[in-house]
Amino acid sequence: MNAREISLTALFVALTAVSAQIEIPLGPVPFTLQVLMVLLSGLLLSARLGFLTQAIYLLAGAIGFPIFAGFTGGFAHLYGPTGGYLLAFPLASFIAGLFAERFKNPYLWIAGSLLALGVIYLLGWLRLGLYLGGNFAKALYIGVLPFVPVDTAKAILAVGIARAVKRALPEF
């Protein structure tokens, strides 16, 4: 990795941490802006660097840095009700980045971002369902469905931001 990649990775780790603090509590799964940063890290950096960015974010939070929602940290978050969502972040960023690298069509970037969002929902729903004692229907109703409209808008916004940044800064 060169200095530019290290700097951009660190920047997006910090942006993901800040976006986690912008939250609206909705039960066991809060509404945050993390998904926006997860998608942007892949769309703007690359599949590889997006994955690395989110993996570093998870590692830093797991070892206790207070960078998860509500200025919290610790390994318990990866095992708790939101653990599946968090663990999906590197993969989701990789998927969004892969679509941005492979395709020029912005609609395919949106499709990749929505696929990435689906991965976050799938892993989050599975973990939350297990946390709720196998009540996957309840997990769907409290951990996925309330978030779909807003997260879909965030995916579209992420693509718009990424395209604007890449037009303004082609070297990005």
N, C-alpha and C positions, 0 to 999 in steps of 0.2 A: 504494500500500500504506500502511496505517496502522501505528501503533506496535505494536498488538496482533498484527497479521499478521507484522510483521518479527520480533517477539519469539518468536512460536510457530514460525516458520520456523527461526530460529536455534536454538531449543531442540531441534527435531527433527533438525537437521543434527548437533548435538552428540550427541544420543541415538543416531543412526545410527553416528556415529564410535565412541562407547563400545561399542555392540553389536558392532562389527566386531572388537573386541579380545577378546571372549569367544569363543574359538575352540578347536576340536578339529581338529588336522590330519588329513585323510583323503586324502593324495596331493595332486594339483595344485589341488583345490578343497576348502578347509577348511569345516568346519561352523561357522557363526557365528549370532548372533542378529540379523543385519542384516535378514533377510526380515521379521521381526516388526516392526521399526521402519519399514521401507519401507511395509508395509501399514498400520500405525497412522498414519503421516503422512498418507496419503490418507484413511483412514476418519475421522480426527478433525479434520483441518484443512479439506480440500476437495480436489477433483481438481486444481484449479489450484495451490494452495499445496503439496500433496503433490508434484506434479511439480517445482515450483520448489525445494522442500526437497532433493529427491534430485539435481536438477541442480547445485545449489550444492555439495552433498556431493561429487559427482564432480569438479567444477571445482576445489574446494579440494584434493582428493586428487591430481588430475592435475598441479597446479602445485607439488606437493611436500609439502604438509602431511601429516604421518604419521598419517593417519586411516583408512587401509585396514587390513585384517587384519594383525596382527603389527606394528602401529605403523609401517607403511610408507606410502609415497606415491610419486608420480611418474607421468608419462604412460604409462610402460611397462606399468603395471597394466591400463590400458584396452585395450592391445594384446595382453597376455599371456593365459594360459589362462583366467583368470577375467574377462577383459574383457567378454565377452558378458553375463554375469550382472550385472556392475556397470552396463553401459550400459542394461540393461533396467529398472533401478530407477526412473527417473522415469516411464516408461510404466506400470509396474506400480502405482506409487503413484497415478497418475492414474486408472487403471481401478478400483482399489479405492475411491477417493474418488468417482468417478462413480456407482458403485452405491450408495454411502452417501447421496449427494445425491438420487438419483432414487427410491430405494425405502425404505420403512419396514420391510419384512419382513426380519428378521435372516437368514433362510435365503438371501435374495437377496444380502445382504452377504457371506455365506459363499461363494456362487457367484461373486460378483465378485472376492473375494479368491483363490479357487482359479483363476479365469481369469487374474488378475494373476500368480499363481505360475506358471501355464503359460507366460506370456510370458517370465518370468525363465528358466525351463527351456529354452524354445525358443531364445532368443538365446544363452544360456550354452552349450547343447549345440552349436549351430552353430559358435560361436567355438572352443570346446574341440576339436571335431572337426577344424576347420581347423588348429589348433595341433598336433594329433596327426597331421598329415600326411594328413588325409582319412579317418582311422579313426573314423567316426561311431558305429560299434557300441561301440568302446572308450569313446568319450566318453559314450555313454548309460550304460554300466555303471559308470563312475567319477565322472561328473559330474551324473547325474540320479537314477538309481534308488536309490542309497543315501540320498538326501535326501527322497524323496517322503513317507514316513510322518511324519517329524519336521516337515517344512515344512507338511504338511497340518494337523498339530496346532497349529503356530504360526499358521496362517491362522484356525483356529477360535478360538484364544486371542485373537488380535488383534481379532476381531469381539466377543468377550465383553468384553474390556477397553474397546473403543470404546463399546459400548452402556452399560457401567457408568459410564464417565466422562460420557457425554452425559446419563445419568439423574441423576447427582450434580451435574453442572454444565451445566444446560440452555443457558447462554449460550456454552458452548464450541462 
